[in-house]
Amino acid sequence: MQGVSVSSLAALASGGSCRAVSLFKDYLKLLNRSGINPMVDGSCFGRQCMLRLYSINTNRARRLDSRIGATWLFSGGGKKMDASIERSEATNEEIVVFFFQLDLETRIQYALNTEQFDVAQQLRNKLNEVETEIIKQQEAKRGSSRSEAQDKALNLLRLRADLQKAIDNEKYVVAAKLRDEISKLEVESLAASAKALAYENAQYAYRLGEKVRHKIFGYRAVICGMDPICCESSSWMGIANVEKLSQGPNQPFYQVLVDVHDDPNLLVAYVAEENLSATEKPDLTRFDHPYVSFLFYGTDTTGDFIPIKQLREKFSRPRHEVPSMDTQDGNEDDNI
């Protein structure tokens, strides 16, 4: 059986949608040769996900990207800006890998249920590769983990000890170089510690599955992911003009699915917390997006979406319980 290599998955993290489409093709070979089709009526989870994810023509996406740059240069700003400036290929590809992981888990269980143990083992090996690569991508996305901050702190101690030895031995040229290295590393260490602290103590105004509205562009969206700080590339932040935000990149950023009726070309965006607002009243109106059936069970009584367990675990978010609607009635009974 032929599968997807780790290098193919690694390309997803830094490449565009073309590389993800290449992964999709390799994955189809894996599915076709495995002979496993656990979904009802012959439908394939992975096929549906990928076909929906890449239904937008790549050339059209490139034209939109070109238009983004012109928008920032020549528009007057504010509501005249193009919402596509917040389109995120990285977020889109992260969802692809998440779908891929879910589908492999489903197929492994199906293979075990049908006693196809050899196939299940081969699929499990592929799942291990995918999960390993996901961990690497998460660490790269986080940028500065606690271990990195600790490593920089240890390097500082070592450099300071070397500096003292150089001074004691009257090697002042070496001491000057070490002093410059220490100054640079102190800045990096402070930034690493700040980012690690941000990940550990992140506070979010919005939750997974919550319906929100963009303050500038006005479209409706639903939260499908979150980061304590902006984890996009510097080039993306330049296009999105993140430095002009009142809180800059050091605020929560959300992966959102955009209602196709509001903007059929955007689909997935990466939005700063300050640019989102919650609905004042329960939003029970229809929300259409090709990804919602895979990421959410459905909607609750307030109209917000209910995230699947795997999505909550991915972002370490607790299950949201809808407040009881009969609290007020109970108070009235007490008063009576």
C-alpha positions in Angstrom: 0.0 0.0 0.0 1.3 3.4 -0.9 0.8 6.4 1.4 1.8 9.9 2.2 5.3 10.7 3.2 6.3 12.9 6.1 8.0 15.3 3.7 4.7 15.8 1.9 3.1 16.9 5.1 6.0 19.1 6.0 5.6 20.9 2.7 2.1 21.8 3.8 3.3 24.0 6.6 5.3 26.3 4.3 3.7 25.8 0.9 0.5 26.9 -0.7 -2.6 25.1 -1.7 -0.9 23.4 -4.7 1.2 21.4 -2.3 -1.8 20.5 -0.3 -3.5 19.3 -3.5 -0.5 17.1 -4.2 -1.0 15.6 -0.7 -4.7 15.1 -1.6 -3.7 13.1 -4.7 -1.3 10.9 -2.8 -3.9 10.3 -0.1 -6.4 9.2 -2.7 -3.9 6.6 -3.9 -3.7 5.4 -0.3 -7.5 5.2 0.0 -8.0 3.4 -3.3 -5.4 0.8 -2.6 -6.5 0.2 1.0 -9.9 -1.0 -0.1 -11.5 0.6 2.9 -14.7 2.6 2.5 -16.4 2.9 5.9 -18.7 5.7 5.1 -22.3 5.2 4.2 -23.4 5.0 0.6 -19.8 4.9 -0.7 -19.1 8.5 0.3 -15.5 9.2 1.4 -14.7 11.5 4.3 -11.3 12.5 2.9 -12.5 13.0 -0.6 -15.4 15.2 0.5 -13.1 17.3 2.7 -10.4 17.9 0.1 -12.8 18.5 -2.8 -14.6 21.1 -0.7 -11.4 22.6 0.7 -10.0 23.2 -2.8 -13.1 24.0 -4.8 -11.7 27.6 -5.3 -9.5 27.9 -8.4 -5.9 28.6 -7.5 -5.4 31.2 -10.3 -8.4 33.1 -9.0 -6.9 33.0 -5.5 -3.6 34.5 -6.9 -5.6 37.3 -8.6 -7.2 38.0 -5.3 -3.8 38.2 -3.6 -2.6 40.7 -6.2 -5.7 42.8 -5.5 -5.0 42.7 -1.8 -1.7 44.6 -2.2 -3.3 47.2 -4.4 -6.1 47.6 -1.9 -3.7 48.5 0.9 -1.7 50.9 -1.3 -4.5 52.9 -2.9 -7.6 52.5 -0.8 -8.6 55.0 1.8 -8.6 52.4 4.5 -11.5 51.4 6.8 -14.4 49.6 5.2 -13.1 50.1 1.7 -10.4 47.5 2.3 -10.8 44.0 0.8 -11.7 41.3 3.3 -9.4 38.9 1.5 -6.4 40.5 3.2 -7.2 38.2 6.1 -7.3 35.1 4.0 -5.0 32.5 5.6 -3.5 29.6 3.5 -1.8 28.4 6.7 -5.1 28.0 8.4 -6.6 26.3 5.4 -3.8 23.8 5.3 -4.0 23.2 9.0 -7.6 22.2 8.5 -6.6 19.9 5.7 -4.2 18.0 8.0 -6.8 17.9 10.7 -9.3 16.3 8.3 -6.6 13.9 7.2 -5.9 12.9 10.8 -9.6 12.4 11.5 -10.1 10.3 8.4 -7.2 8.0 9.2 -8.5 7.5 12.7 -11.9 6.5 11.3 -10.4 4.1 8.8 -8.2 2.4 11.4 -11.3 1.8 13.5 -13.2 0.4 10.5 -10.3 -1.9 9.6 -10.2 -3.2 13.1 -14.0 -3.7 13.1 -13.8 -5.7 9.9 -10.7 -7.7 11.1 -8.4 -6.2 8.5 -5.5 -6.1 10.9 -2.7 -5.7 8.4 -4.4 -2.7 6.8 -5.1 -1.3 10.2 -1.4 -1.5 11.1 -0.4 0.2 7.9 -2.9 3.0 8.4 -1.7 3.3 12.0 1.9 3.8 10.8 0.7 6.6 8.6 -1.3 8.1 11.4 1.8 8.1 13.6 3.7 10.0 10.9 0.9 12.5 10.6 0.7 13.1 14.3 4.5 13.5 14.6 4.4 16.1 11.8 1.5 17.9 13.4 3.5 18.2 16.6 6.4 19.7 14.7 4.1 22.1 13.0 2.5 23.2 16.3 5.9 23.8 17.8 7.0 25.8 14.7 3.7 27.8 14.9 4.1 28.5 18.5 7.5 29.9 17.8 8.7 30.1 21.5 7.9 27.3 23.9 8.8 26.9 27.5 11.7 24.6 26.6 13.1 27.2 24.2 12.9 29.9 26.8 14.7 27.7 29.3 17.4 26.9 26.7 18.0 30.6 26.1 18.2 31.2 29.9 20.8 28.4 30.2 22.8 29.9 27.3 22.7 33.3 29.1 24.2 31.7 32.2 27.0 30.1 30.2 27.8 33.3 28.3 27.9 35.3 31.5 30.3 32.8 33.0 32.5 33.0 29.9 32.4 36.8 30.1 33.6 36.7 33.7 36.5 34.4 32.7 37.5 36.7 29.8 37.5 39.7 32.1 39.5 37.8 34.8 42.1 36.8 32.1 42.1 40.4 30.7 40.8 39.3 27.3 38.9 42.4 26.7 38.2 41.9 23.0 36.7 38.5 23.7 34.7 40.1 26.6 33.3 42.8 24.3 32.1 40.2 21.8 30.5 38.1 24.6 28.8 41.2 26.0 27.2 41.9 22.6 26.0 38.3 22.4 24.6 38.5 25.9 22.7 41.7 25.1 21.2 40.1 22.0 20.3 36.9 23.7 18.7 38.8 26.6 16.2 40.3 24.2 15.5 37.0 22.6 15.1 35.3 25.9 12.6 38.0 27.1 10.6 37.5 23.9 10.6 33.7 24.3 9.5 33.9 27.9 6.7 36.3 27.0 5.4 34.1 24.2 5.6 31.0 26.4 3.7 32.8 29.1 1.1 33.9 26.6 0.4 30.3 25.6 0.1 29.1 29.1 -2.2 32.0 30.3 -4.2 32.7 27.2 -7.5 34.3 27.7 -10.0 34.3 24.9 -13.1 36.5 24.5 -14.7 34.0 22.1 -15.1 30.2 22.1 -15.0 27.4 19.5 -18.3 27.3 17.5 -19.4 30.8 18.5 -20.9 33.0 15.8 -19.3 36.4 15.4 -19.3 39.3 13.1 -16.3 41.2 11.6 -16.4 44.8 12.8 -14.8 46.2 9.6 -16.0 44.0 6.8 -19.3 43.0 8.4 -19.4 39.3 7.4 -20.7 36.6 9.7 -18.3 33.9 10.8 -17.9 31.0 13.2 -14.8 30.4 15.4 -13.0 27.1 14.4 -9.5 27.8 16.0 -7.6 30.2 18.1 -4.0 31.3 19.0 -3.0 33.5 22.0 -0.9 35.7 19.6 -0.6 36.1 15.8 1.2 33.0 14.5 1.2 33.9 10.9 4.3 34.8 8.9 5.8 38.3 8.8 4.8 38.7 5.2 1.2 37.8 6.0 1.2 40.3 8.9 2.6 42.9 6.5 -0.3 42.4 4.0 -2.9 42.3 6.8 -1.4 45.5 8.3 -1.3 43.9 11.7 1.0 46.6 13.1 -1.8 49.1 12.7 -4.1 47.2 15.1 -4.4 48.9 18.4 -3.1 45.8 20.2 -0.8 44.7 17.4 0.1 41.0 17.0 0.2 40.3 20.8 -3.5 39.6 21.1 -5.6 36.4 20.4 -6.1 35.6 16.8 -9.0 33.4 15.6 -9.4 31.0 12.7 -12.9 31.7 11.4 -15.1 30.2 8.7 -16.9 32.9 6.8 -20.5 32.5 5.7 -20.5 31.8 2.0 -23.5 34.1 1.5 -21.5 37.0 2.9 -18.2 36.3 1.0 -18.1 33.1 -1.2 -14.4 33.7 -2.0 -12.9 34.1 1.5 -14.0 30.9 3.2 -11.3 30.8 5.9 -9.8 33.9 7.6 -7.4 34.7 10.4 -8.7 37.6 12.4 -7.5 39.6 15.4 -9.8 39.5 18.5 -10.3 43.3 18.4 -11.8 43.0 14.9 -14.5 40.6 16.0 -17.8 41.2 17.9 -20.3 38.8 19.4 -23.9 38.8 18.4 -26.1 40.6 21.0 -29.0 38.2 20.5 -29.0 34.5 19.6 -28.2 34.1 15.9 -30.6 31.4 14.7 -30.3 32.5 11.0 -28.9 30.0 8.5 -25.1 29.7 8.2 -23.6 27.9 5.3 -20.0 26.8 4.9 -18.6 23.6 3.4 -16.5 22.8 6.5 -19.1 23.0 9.3 -20.4 19.5 8.8 -16.9 18.1 9.6 -15.9 20.4 12.4 -19.2 20.7 14.3 -22.0 18.4 15.4 -24.7 21.0 14.7 -26.1 24.1 16.5 -27.3 24.6 20.1 -30.4 26.5 21.2 -28.6 29.9 20.8 -27.6 29.2 17.2 -23.9 28.7 18.0 -22.1 25.6 16.6 -21.1 22.6 18.8 -17.5 21.6 18.1 -16.6 18.0 17.8 -14.6 16.5 20.6 -11.4 16.3 18.5 -11.5 20.0 17.7 -11.9 20.9 21.4 -9.0 18.7 22.3 -6.8 20.2 19.6 -7.2 23.6 21.1 -7.6 22.4 24.7 -10.9 24.1 25.1 -13.6 23.0 27.6 -17.1 22.0 26.6 -19.5 24.9 26.5 -22.8 24.4 28.3 -25.7 26.5 27.2 -27.3 28.4 30.1 -30.7 27.0 31.2 -33.6 29.0 29.8 -35.9 28.3 32.7 -33.8 30.1 35.4 -36.0 33.1 35.2 -39.2 30.9 35.6 -37.6 29.3 38.6 -37.0 32.7 40.3 -40.6 33.7 39.6 -41.8 30.5 41.3 -39.7 31.4 44.3 -41.1 34.8 44.5 -44.6 33.4 44.4 
